[in-house]
Amino acid sequence: MRVSDAVNSRHSMRVFKADSIPQADVEWIINTANRAASNGNLQPWKLYVTMGKARQRLSAAILAARSPGESATRSRTLRSS
């Protein structure tokens, strides 16, 4: 695949399925992303993965902390991710 094909075929997801992702798949994604180019490798990054009840607690805390003016559409997206 050419880089231009990858750039032109990308798309953003705004709604997510509630299905669990196998841990092996999450690890593969992280390992693959770790090898991606980073323009000089100057900015360290941290990654937090939550699953199960921990993810549910985090989602609930985010929804409880959101500003009153945020739209309901955004809330549904956070709940389903």
C-alpha positions in Angstrom: 0.0 0.0 0.0 1.3 3.4 -0.8 1.3 6.1 1.9 -1.1 8.2 -0.2 -3.6 5.3 -0.4 -3.5 4.9 3.4 -4.0 8.6 4.0 -6.8 8.9 1.4 -8.6 5.8 2.8 -8.5 6.7 6.5 -11.7 7.6 8.4 -12.6 8.5 11.9 -15.0 6.6 14.1 -17.4 8.5 16.3 -19.5 5.6 17.7 -18.1 2.4 19.0 -19.5 -1.1 19.6 -19.7 -2.4 23.2 -17.9 -5.6 22.3 -14.8 -6.6 24.3 -11.5 -6.7 22.5 -9.3 -9.7 23.2 -6.2 -8.8 25.2 -4.0 -10.3 22.5 -5.4 -7.8 20.0 -4.9 -4.9 22.3 -1.2 -5.9 22.9 -0.7 -6.3 19.1 -2.1 -2.8 18.5 0.1 -1.3 21.2 3.2 -3.1 19.9 2.5 -2.0 16.3 1.9 1.6 17.3 5.1 1.6 19.4 7.1 1.1 16.1 5.3 4.0 14.3 7.3 7.0 13.2 7.2 9.9 15.6 9.1 12.9 13.9 12.3 12.7 15.9 11.0 10.5 18.7 11.1 13.6 21.1 7.8 13.2 22.8 7.4 10.4 25.3 3.9 8.9 25.6 1.9 7.0 28.1 -0.8 4.6 27.5 -3.5 3.4 29.9 -5.7 0.5 29.0 -8.8 -0.3 31.0 -11.1 -3.3 30.7 -14.1 -4.7 32.4 -15.3 -3.1 35.7 -12.3 -0.6 35.7 -13.4 0.7 32.3 -17.0 1.0 33.4 -16.0 3.0 36.5 -13.8 5.3 34.4 -16.6 5.8 31.9 -19.0 6.6 34.7 -16.6 9.1 36.2 -16.1 10.8 32.8 -19.8 11.1 32.2 -20.4 12.5 35.8 -17.6 15.1 35.3 -18.7 16.3 31.9 -19.9 19.9 31.6 -23.7 20.4 31.7 -23.6 22.0 28.2 -22.2 19.0 26.4 -24.4 17.3 24.0 -26.2 13.9 24.6 -24.6 12.6 21.4 -21.2 12.9 23.0 -22.4 11.1 26.1 -23.7 8.2 24.1 -20.3 7.9 22.3 -18.4 7.8 25.7 -20.8 5.2 27.1 -20.4 2.9 24.1 -16.6 3.1 23.8 
